[in-house]
Amino acid sequence: MPAMTISAVALEAGVQPSAIRYYERIGLLPLPVRKSGQRRYDSSALKRLAVIQRARQSGFTLAEIRVLFFGFRDVSRASERWRELAGSKVAELDTRMREIREMRTLLLRITRNCRCETLDQCGIGILRKSAIR
């Protein structure tokens, strides 16, 4: 595969050129060679971008993606890296889902039970219920 311009890589990978430049700036993509002042990429850039995009779709932050690439010994297999990070992400999502269910329950309770005329009345009711617990 011949060297590609940033526009060609962006089109192929389905990202904006600005995202590619940003990933380079933060070290997720290696700096490309330059020919006549233009960035030229080989197929490894597409592969790296595919991994970055899959990780982003899976909810990983850029900091977590950095760990995926650089936070393990070089001999660590990709599957081991994904497994470890995915386990942490699943635990995080489980916690967030529990918190969201609790928020939903509270909001439904408020919409069913609140008969307050003012927010001060709400505050009194909240304080009274907090003191009971």
ABEGO torsion letter per residue (X at the ends): XBBBBAAAAAAAAGBBAAAAAAAAAAGABBBBBBBGGBBBBBAAAAAAAAAAAAAAAAGBBAAAAAAAAAABBAABBAAAAAAAAAAAAAAAAAAAAAAAAAAAAAAAAAAAABABABAAAAAAAAAAAAAAX
